[in-house]
Amino acid sequence: MTTGYSKETVGVLDGTLNVAAKHNGIFEQAKVRVFVATFDLSLATVAKNSGDTNVCFRIPRSHKVLYGYLLASVTMGASATIAVGNATTAGKYRAAAVQTGTDAPAFFMLSAAEQADPLTAHEDVLITIGTANLPSTGILQVVMFASAR
């Protein structure tokens, strides 16, 4: 039978190098950091209209984003969409999608973003509201996990 290896283990565990390479500390035995943003939708400091963005947190350079989730105390509306990304790509981590579930985490991570290399610069993570406005009450929480050496 053939044995396959992940891209992280080629040269480390597959025996292709005379002296095995070391695992990248971002992928194995890494420290995982959690980033949390809580938005109280009743506050004027939270942007709620279609096309608005809210700053969640800053992920430092050299971190590798692993995944995230949204958690809401109320439905965000039948047609209000939320994207998670940065100033350049609104949907880098989560494409714009309706968030109707309550009190249950909605996990997200786009494959292209997960396969990307660690960040080369600090990145401000934003949520962008599209299609319709968010409700005027309730709590929306954005949580993301990233690894670092």
Backbone hydrogen bonds in HBPLUS format (Angstrom, degrees):
<---DONOR---> <-ACCEPTOR-->    atom                        ^
c    i                          cat <-CA-CA->   ^        H-A-AA   ^      H-
h    n   atom  resd res      DA  || num        DHA   H-A  angle D-A-AA Bond
n    s   type  num  typ     dist DA aas  dist angle  dist       angle   num
A0009-THR N   A0006-SER O   2.99 MM   3  5.37 148.0  2.10 109.7 119.0     1
A0012-VAL N   A0009-THR O   2.97 MM   3  4.95 155.2  2.03 116.6 122.6     2
A0013-LEU N   A0009-THR O   2.88 MM   4  5.39 171.3  1.89 151.8 153.1     3
A0021-ALA N   A0011-GLY O   2.92 MM  10  5.71 168.8  1.93 151.4 149.3     4
A0027-PHE N   A0024-ASN O   2.90 MM   3  5.69 150.5  1.99 124.1 131.1     5
A0028-GLU N   A0024-ASN O   3.32 MM   4  6.58 148.1  2.43 150.5 159.4     6
A0031-LYS N   A0148-ALA O   3.01 MM 117  5.42 151.5  2.09 171.9 167.4     7
A0148-ALA N   A0031-LYS O   2.90 MM 117  5.42 145.9  2.01 151.6 162.3     8
A0033-ARG N   A0146-ALA O   2.71 MM 113  5.34 173.7  1.72 168.9 169.6     9
A0146-ALA N   A0033-ARG O   2.97 MM 113  5.34 158.9  2.01 151.5 158.1    10
A0035-PHE N   A0144-MET O   2.83 MM 109  5.20 161.8  1.86 159.3 163.5    11
A0144-MET N   A0035-PHE O   2.89 MM 109  5.20 158.2  1.94 148.3 155.5    12
A0037-ALA N   A0142-VAL O   2.83 MM 105  5.13 150.8  1.92 153.3 161.0    13
A0142-VAL N   A0037-ALA O   2.82 MM 105  5.13 160.5  1.86 152.0 158.7    14
A0039-PHE N   A0140-LEU O   2.76 MM 101  5.12 165.7  1.78 155.6 160.3    15
A0140-LEU N   A0039-PHE O   2.93 MM 101  5.12 160.6  1.97 146.1 152.6    16
A0043-LEU N   A0040-ASP O   3.01 MM   3  5.84 170.8  2.02 128.5 131.4    17
A0041-LEU N   A0138-GLY O   2.84 MM  97  5.38 153.8  1.91 159.4 165.5    18
A0046-VAL N   A0043-LEU O   3.37 MM   3  5.88 168.5  2.39 112.2 115.1    19
A0134-LEU N   A0048-LYS O   2.78 MM  86  4.99 162.6  1.81 149.9 155.5    20
A0052-ASP N   A0049-ASN O   2.91 MM   3  5.52 161.0  1.94 143.5 145.9    21
A0051-GLY N   A0129-ILE O   2.55 MM  78  5.36 164.9  1.58 141.5 146.4    22
A0129-ILE N   A0052-ASP O   2.94 MM  77  5.56 166.1  1.95 162.4 167.0    23
A0054-ASN N   A0127-ILE O   2.93 MM  73  5.37 149.0  2.02 149.1 158.6    24
A0127-ILE N   A0054-ASN O   2.96 MM  73  5.37 155.8  2.02 149.8 157.6    25
A0056-CYS N   A0125-VAL O   2.77 MM  69  5.49 167.3  1.79 161.7 162.7    26
A0125-VAL N   A0057-PHE O   2.82 MM  68  5.60 161.3  1.86 168.4 174.6    27
A0059-ILE N   A0123-GLU O   2.80 MM  64  5.23 164.3  1.82 152.8 150.8    28
A0123-GLU N   A0059-ILE O   2.89 MM  64  5.23 162.0  1.92 149.7 155.8    29
A0063-HIS N   A0060-PRO O   3.38 MM   3  6.07 148.7  2.48 132.9 134.7    30
A0062-SER N   A0119-LEU O   2.67 MM  57  4.94 171.2  1.68 140.1 142.8    31
A0119-LEU N   A0063-HIS O   2.88 MM  56  5.63 165.7  1.90 156.2 152.4    32
A0064-LYS N   A0147-SER O   2.90 MM  83  5.21 159.8  1.95 146.8 153.7    33
A0147-SER N   A0064-LYS O   2.82 MM  83  5.21 154.8  1.89 146.6 146.9    34
A0066-LEU N   A0145-PHE O   2.80 MM  79  5.54 168.9  1.81 149.0 151.5    35
A0145-PHE N   A0067-TYR O   2.85 MM  78  5.60 166.6  1.87 172.5 171.5    36
A0068-GLY N   A0108-PHE O   3.06 MM  40  5.39 151.2  2.15 160.6 164.0    37
A0108-PHE N   A0068-GLY O   2.78 MM  40  5.39 155.7  1.84 147.5 146.2    38
A0069-TYR N   A0143-VAL O   2.78 MM  74  5.41 150.5  1.87 152.7 160.9    39
A0143-VAL N   A0069-TYR O   2.99 MM  74  5.41 165.7  2.01 163.8 167.4    40
A0070-LEU N   A0106-ALA O   3.07 MM  36  5.17 152.9  2.14 125.9 131.1    41
A0106-ALA N   A0070-LEU O   2.87 MM  36  5.17 161.5  1.90 150.6 156.9    42
A0071-LEU N   A0141-GLN O   2.93 MM  70  5.07 151.6  2.01 145.9 150.7    43
A0141-GLN N   A0071-LEU O   2.75 MM  70  5.07 161.3  1.78 154.4 160.5    44
A0103-ASP N   A0072-ALA O   2.79 MM  31  5.81 166.7  1.80 168.0 172.2    45
A0073-SER N   A0139-ILE O   2.91 MM  66  5.27 155.7  1.97 150.8 156.2    46
A0076-MET N   A0099-GLN O   3.02 MM  23  5.58 155.7  2.08 159.6 164.1    47
A0081-THR N   A0130-GLY O   2.97 MM  49  4.98 173.0  1.97 144.5 144.1    48
A0130-GLY N   A0081-THR O   2.93 MM  49  4.98 163.9  1.95 135.3 138.5    49
A0082-ILE N   A0097-ALA O   2.88 MM  15  5.50 157.3  1.93 139.0 139.4    50
A0097-ALA N   A0082-ILE O   3.28 MM  15  5.50 153.6  2.36 116.5 120.1    51
A0083-ALA N   A0128-THR O   2.95 MM  45  5.13 158.9  1.99 144.9 151.9    52
A0128-THR N   A0083-ALA O   2.91 MM  45  5.13 154.8  1.97 138.3 146.2    53
A0084-VAL N   A0094-ARG O   2.99 MM  10  4.81 157.7  2.04 129.5 136.3    54
A0093-TYR N   A0084-VAL O   2.85 MM   9  5.40 152.5  1.93 145.0 152.3    55
A0094-ARG N   A0084-VAL O   3.02 MM  10  4.81 152.2  2.10 142.7 138.9    56
A0085-GLY N   A0126-LEU O   2.97 MM  41  5.42 165.3  1.99 155.7 160.6    57
A0126-LEU N   A0085-GLY O   2.77 MM  41  5.42 165.1  1.79 140.4 145.6    58
A0086-ASN N   A0089-THR O   2.99 MM   3  5.37 159.1  2.04 128.8 132.1    59
A0092-LYS N   A0089-THR O   3.22 MM   3  5.29 147.5  2.33 123.6 117.2    60
A0110-LEU N   A0093-TYR O   3.13 MM  17  5.32 121.3  2.49 120.4 133.6    61
A0113-ALA N   A0110-LEU O   3.07 MM   3  5.43 121.3  2.43 106.6 120.5    62
A0114-GLU N   A0110-LEU O   3.01 MM   4  6.28 156.8  2.07 156.6 164.1    63
A0115-GLN N   A0111-SER O   2.99 MM   4  6.16 149.3  2.09 150.8 158.3    64
A0116-ALA N   A0113-ALA O   3.26 MM   3  5.13 150.9  2.35  95.9 104.5    65
A0132-ALA N   A0130-GLY O   2.72 MM   2  5.74 142.9  1.86 109.7  97.8    66
